[in-house]
Amino acid sequence: MSDEYNEIHTLAQNKLIILFFLNKISIPISTQQLDEFILSTKYMNFFEYQQYLKELEAQKLIHRYDDELRTYIEISQSGKDVLEILLNLIPKLTLEEIEEYIKKNYRKIKLNTEVYSDYKILSQNEYLVVCSLREGNSILFEVKVNVPHVEIAKRICRNWNKNAETVYRLLFENLAKNHEEPSQE
């Protein structure tokens, strides 16, 4: 086979690997999570991978959307259709490795998608911390807090990641309570 054929086959296969992973994971994931998968499996180098993402997005085979601090990626219906037609171009062993990776890491990936916290620098002594709880593309709860020091921002992120569900439940219950003041007659 010619080098050109091998190059085209590898290009198609690598794009299909990305689509297969996104389809199997079946939830929108952050670009960092997809980066982690690609870099840990070594199916392609980082620069090729970045190019494939751009091409997949231009071809409308994936959707990319941003919130304030993160970018999320998910497979489109067109991507699913292409994957279904061309799935046999991915070696069976590669498919099994991807499925095994997802099995081992799904809970962590899903939790990172559902419970989110990060901070960004606004100025030398001001940081914006964003903590949210998500379900799919929907934000169930989000709080943004300005803090004066990076260590406080990091601590809030750590605490949110450990206690998000409890904090959310307590806050929701408290906000949803009927706090009517007794009438003064």
N, C-alpha and C positions, 0 to 999 in steps of 0.2 A: 504494500500500500504506500501511497505517496505521503510525503511529509505534510503536504497541504491537507489531505484527507484526515490524517491523524490530528492535526491542529484543530480542524473544524469539529471533529468528533469529540475531542477533549473540551472544547469550548461549549458545545451543546450539553455534554455530560455534566460539566461543572454548573451550568445554569440550572439544569434539571435537579442536581443535588440540592441546590438552594431551594428550589420550588418544592421538592419532596420534603425537606425538613420543615418548611413553613406550613405545608399541607398537613403533615403528621402532627405537628405541635398544635395546630388548630386554634390558636389564640394569637392575637397581635403580640409581638414581642419587641423589646427594645433593640436598637441596632447593636448595643453592647452585648446583648445576649446572643445575637446571631454571630457577631464577631468572635465571641468566645467559642461557639460551636465550630466555626470554620477554622480558627487558629488551632484549636485543640485536636481536630481530626486531621489536619494537614492535607486535605483534598486539593487545596489550591493555595497559592501564596496570597498575601494580603492585597497586593496591588491588582492582581487579576480579579480577585473577589470584589474589590471596589468597582472595577470596570463592569463586571457582570451585574452588580446591583443597579448601576446606572442604566445599563442596557435593558434589564428586566423591567425597570420602572418606565423607561421610554416606550417599551413595547406593551405597557399596561398589564404586565403579568404579575406585578406586585403593586401594592399601595404603600405609600410612605406618608406618615402624618406626624406632626409635631405637637407637643404640648409646650409648656413654658421651659422645660429643662431637658426633655428627652425626645428622641425620634423613634417612632414605632413602625414596624413593617409587618405586613400580612400578605398572603397570597390572594390574588383576585380570582374571580370566576374564570376569566380567560386563562390565567395561570393554571388553574385546576384542570381546565379542558386540555391545554397543551400537555400537561403532565400525564394525564390519562392516556393520551395518544402515544407519547414518547417514553413512557416509563421503562420500557424494555431496553433503552439505551444505557440505563444505569446498571452496572453489574450487581448480581444478586447479593454478593458479599458486602458491597457498599450499602445496599438497602438494609441489610441486617445490622451492619455497624451503626447506621443512623438510628434505626429503631432501638437498638440497645442503648445508645447515647441518650435518647429521649426517655427511655424507661428509667435510666439511672438518674436523670437530671430534671425530669418533668416537674416534680414538686417544687424544686428550687426555682425553676423558670417561671412556673405559674405564680408562686409566692412573690417573686420579684416583679411580676407584672401586676399583681393585685395590690401589694403593699409597696408603696413607692415613697421614697424620701430623697431629697437632694438639696443642695444649697448653691447659691451663686453669689459672687462678690458684687456688691453694689458700689461700694467705695472702701477706703482704707479701714474704716471702723463700722461698716454696715454690711450685713449679709442677709439675704432673703432665703429662708428655709421654706420648702414646699413639702408638705406631707399629704399623701392622698391614699385613698382606698378605691380600687377600680374593679369593675366586672366587665370583661371584654373591652369594648371601646368606651364604655360609660364610666364617668367619675361618680362614685357614690358619695364620696366625702373628700373635701380638700380644705386644708388650712395653710395659710401663708403667714409667716411670722418674721419680722425684722429683728435681728439680734446684733449686738455690738462686737461680738468676738467669734472667730472661726471655731474655737473649741466648744462654745455653746452650740453653734450650728451643727457641729459633728455629733455632739451629745444628743441633741434633739433627734437627729436622723437615726442614731443607734437605738434610742429609746422607742421611737415610732416603729422601727422595724421589728423590735421585740414585742411590743405591746399594742399594735395598731387595732386589732380587733376589740380588745378590752376597752381601750380609750374611746374608740368609735361607739361601742355599745353604751358605755356610761354617759358619754356626751349626748348621744341620740335620746336615750331614756330621759335624761335631765331636760333637754330642750323640748321634748314632746309632752312632758308632764303639764298638767293644768296648774299653772302657778297663779291663779287668780287671787288677788288680795281680797280678804274678807271685807265686805261693805261696812262702813262705819255709820250706823244709824243711831 
